[in-house]
Structures are given as structure tokens and as C-alpha cells.
Amino acid sequence: MTIQSHIDALRKTIPSGVKLVAVSKFHPAEMIREAYDAGQRIFGESRVQELAAKKNRLPEDIEWHFIGNLQRNKVKHIAPFISLIHSLNNEPLLLEIERQAAANNRVISCLLQIHIAEEESKSGFSPNECRRFLEEGKWKAFPHVRIAGVMGMATFTADENQVRREFRQLKLLFDELKTAYFPDDPFFKEISMGMTGDYRIAIEEGSVMIRIGTLIFGGR
Ligand SMILES: *Cc1c(COP(=O)(O)O)cnc(C)c1O
């Protein structure tokens, strides 16, 4: 099977309102080009240097998403072009994104990364930390950052009920935050959840953005 056929098959199974982020981390620019030629335009990367190197070799109209843990001192390298940062998970990072976005005369969209998994290894705001962060309201003073929704990763487990519970929790949190802080903000609309192993469940539970690597590009 080719990358093109993987993408075509995947597109048939996802509803039209769900955006597909092709996660190309650790795969070479040539493979991204193949997906691009199959019509894919949104790609997700998790390392700043790798992303910057690939961007230079690929078409300008690609929409690059950053999905990994983002260190503050590296924000400047992606600020000129990044379309969406899925991993806003602390306030100092927000400050730095604001600074670099302003320096580039841009507004950068970000998702609040929420820790929904039982596993300790996954990073993000806890639901309560996220509530506190929004309640404090400092983010409102940052005109170059647009908070556009939430992102979360479920526990890596064969227990589908647990995965479903975690995604459901994220969707409920999104609804709560939307009502409390973004009721009139059309940009707060993204729920990024679901990867190769669990995207079907994520869509059933309300995901509007799935991040798929292995199913498109094969193993890493
Ligand atoms: C690697 C990664 C993905 C893609 O995972 P697959 O299982 O290969 O689909 C999605 N989201 C994040 C945050 C990742 O780091």
C-alpha cells in the first residue's frame, strides 16, 4: 500500500467535519511530499529542528502544526510560520509565544493541552489547572495568541472503555470552557484528540481534529 492509498482509505472513514493532521515526525520530506501529492495539506511535527529543516524543502502552502512538547527557547524558530500549536501547557510558554508572535506580526493559534490520561508520562494542564489558568485571565491580555480549543491524549491501553471515558472527559471540559470563557468566540472550536490506535473512538466522542502518523506513513 502507498501513502496515497492510506490517505484515501482514511479519508473515507472520517466525517467531513473532522480535520486530518498527518503526523510526519521522524519521516523524511520525500514521504511528506507523497502525502502532499495525494492532497494532504496539514502536517504535524513534534521537534522544532526537524520541522524547520523539512519546511524548507517542501511547498509553501503546507499548514504546519506543532504537536510535541515545546520548549520556550525554541518558539522563535517556528513562530514565523506555524499554523497551530497543539501543546500549550504552561503560562511561561504562553508568554513566549506571545512575544515571538508579536515580533513576527502574527497571531498564533494554540490549543490547551489537557492531561486526561491516567498515565503519568503524558504532559498537559490538569483540568483544574486549566480552569484556574483561564479564570485568572492573564491570557486575555495577549493579542498575538489565539486560544482555539483543547488537545488531549488518551492512555495507551487496550481497554476501549477507559479510552472512551478519557475522550468524553475532554469533550465535556471543552464544552464547559467554551460556555464559561469563549461563548462568543468563533475561534474556540477545536477538539484535537485521536491517533492511529484510537481515532475512531475519539471521533465518536466528539473529536474534530485527529492526529494520525502510523496509519499513513507506517512505523517509526
Ligand atoms: C506521534 C504523535 C501522534 C501520532 O501517533 P500515531 O499513533 O503514529 O498515529 C499524535 N499525536 C501526538 C501528540 C504524537 O506525538
PDBQT file of the ligand as one rigid body, heavy atoms in Angstrom, charges set to zero:
ROOT
HETATM    1  C1  LIG A 301       3.267  10.815  17.407  1.00  0.00    +0.000 C 
HETATM    2  C2  LIG A 301       2.016  11.514  17.802  1.00  0.00    +0.000 A 
HETATM    3  C3  LIG A 301       0.802  11.262  17.144  1.00  0.00    +0.000 A 
HETATM    4  C4  LIG A 301       0.634  10.219  16.047  1.00  0.00    +0.000 C 
HETATM    5  O1  LIG A 301       0.671   8.935  16.578  1.00  0.00    +0.000 OA
HETATM    6  P1  LIG A 301       0.319   7.636  15.695  1.00  0.00    +0.000 P 
HETATM    7  O2  LIG A 301      -0.019   6.609  16.732  1.00  0.00    +0.000 OA
HETATM    8  O3  LIG A 301       1.529   7.296  14.904  1.00  0.00    +0.000 OA
HETATM    9  O4  LIG A 301      -0.850   7.957  14.848  1.00  0.00    +0.000 OA
HETATM   10  C5  LIG A 301      -0.303  12.008  17.523  1.00  0.00    +0.000 A 
HETATM   11  N1  LIG A 301      -0.228  12.932  18.492  1.00  0.00    +0.000 NA
HETATM   12  C6  LIG A 301       0.916  13.201  19.155  1.00  0.00    +0.000 A 
HETATM   13  C7  LIG A 301       0.921  14.250  20.208  1.00  0.00    +0.000 C 
HETATM   14  C8  LIG A 301       2.074  12.496  18.832  1.00  0.00    +0.000 A 
HETATM   15  O5  LIG A 301       3.203  12.770  19.496  1.00  0.00    +0.000 OA
ENDROOT
TORSDOF 0
